[in-house]
Amino acid sequence: MRLSKANKPLLILVLCLLGLALARTTLAGDFTVYASGDKIGFSEGNTFYPLGIDKEKFLKTFGPPDATSESYDGRYQLQYFTEGVAITVSEKTNIVWSFNFMVTPYNKYKAANVQSDKGIRRGASIRNIVVAYGQPTERTDGNLLGVTVTNLTYKMGDRGAAFEFRNGDLHTMTVYMPQKDNQQ
């Protein structure tokens, strides 16, 4: 097939738009949350983001957020709605101290394409998590505005991981540093 000179600009535009769509798809990649062992953080492809990473270094590699939350209690969040992740940053130290992945859509957040280092992903049960990670350090059960909420928390030295269920469905996976680390 031969293109006429008149159709070449249209083809170039279509290829550019396709390239932009593919680039955004690449940014909203598959995530692995590391919630056990010495490696606590998450990866996207071959890039690993550890807890405690400097915010500027994180942004340089991961890219700018869709929004930034207002400050509360000495911290704020970098919000990535398309990727389904919220990154909590300390105002005082400018370090990242939690990665929060939305396993199911929530408000403006799409569901993250995420799994844990032990294969926990959307559809996992509390039993699946206990089999994979053992008994939690802490379990809380409650009701929030008619929603049954269960949190399984695993504390690992100066780091932690939490799995939150809402009405029996895995809602979020979070890895974090305790509040005291945020205030250093």
N, C-alpha and C positions, 0 to 999 in steps of 0.2 A: 504494500500500500504506500502510495506516495502522498505526502502532505503538500498542500498548496501554501504559498507564502502567507495567505490570509489566515490559515488555520494554525500556523506555528505559534503565534502569541497565545492562542487559546490553549494549545497543548502545554506550553510552558506554564501558564497559570494553573492548569489542572495538576501538573506534576508538582508545582510548588505547594499547592493546597494539600495534596496527598502527602508530601514530605512533612508538612506541619502536623497533620493528623497522626502520622506515624511517630513523630518526635514526642508528641503529648502522650501517646499510648506507651511509649518506652518509659516516660517519666512515671506513669502510674503502673509500675511494675509489680512483680511478685515480691512479697516481703517474707523474711524468716525472722521471727522473734526468738532471741536466745535468752531463755529464762532459767538456765541452770548452768552450773559449772563456773569456770573462770571468765567466760566470754558472756557478758551481759550487755545487751543492746539489740540491734537488728541489722539485717543486711538486705540489700537490694542488688541482685546480681552478685558481682564480686566485691562490692563496696560494703564494708562493715562500719556501722556507726555505734561507737560505744557510749554508754552513759558517761557523763562528765565531759563530753566533747565540747569545745568552745563553740558558741553559737555561730560566730563568723565562719569558722572552718566548716561547720555543718551546712550553713547556707550556701557556701561556695560550691559544695559538691552536690547537695540535694536540690538546691534551687529555692527561689523565693516562695513564701507562703501565699495562699489566697487571701488570708486576713491575719491580723494579730489581735488577740483579745485585750481587753482593758486589764490593767494591773490589779492583782488582788493578793494580799498576804505576801508581798515581796516576790511575786512571780507573775508570769504572763504566758500565753500560749501562742505558738506559731501554728496556724490552722491550715491544713491541707485538705480541703473538702473533697476534691476529686480522688485523692489517694486514700482517704478515710483514716487520716492520722492527725493527732494533735501532739505537738512537742512542747513540753513545759520547760521554761527557761527561768533561771534565777536572775532577778534584777541586780542583785548585789555582785555576784560573781560572773554573770554572763555565760554560765555553763548550762548545758542541757541536763536536766535531772529526771525527766521521765519521757517515755515514748508511749502514747496511748493509741492503740489500734482499734477502730470500730469494726467489729466482726459482722455486725448487722448495721444497716443504714440508721443514722440518727440525726435528726434535724437537717442541717445542710450537708452533713457528711454522707458520702457514699460508703458502701461496705468495702473495707480494705481486702485485697487479695492477699491474705496473710495466713501463715501457719507457724506453729512454734517449732523449736528445735527438736521436739519429740512428737511431731505430727499432729498436734492439736489444731483444729481449724473449725470453721463454721459447721454446726451440726454436732459438735462434741458435747458429751454429757459431763456432769460433775464426776461420775464414775470414771469416764475416760481420763480425766485430768488426774484424779487420785491414782489411777493405775500407772500413768506416765510419770508423775512427779512425787508420788507418795502422799501421805497425809499432810494437809496444809498446816502451817504454823498457826494460822488463825482462820476461823470460818465465822462469818456473820450472816445472819438471815434477817430480813426485815421487809417492811412494806412501805413503799413510797408512792403516795397518791394512787393507790389501788394496784400498783405493780409490785409483784413479789421479787425482791432483790436478794441474791446470794453472792457473797464475795469469798473467794478462796485466795488467801494470801500466803506466799512463801517468802520467808526472810532468809537471806543468804549472806551472812556477815553484814557488810555495809551496803548491800543491795537487796532488792526484792522484786517479786513478780506477783501480779494479781490477775485473777480471772473473774470477771463479773457476769452473772447470769441475770436475766430479766424474764420473769414468767417461764423459767425453765430453759430458756435459750441462751447460749453463749453470746454475750453482747460486746464485751471489750476484753482485750489482752493488754496488760500494761507492765512495763518494767520500769523501775524507779530507784532513786536514792532517797533515803529518809530525809525528812524536813531539815534536820540539823546540818546535813551536807549543803543544803540550799543556802544556809545562812553563813557559810564560811567566807 
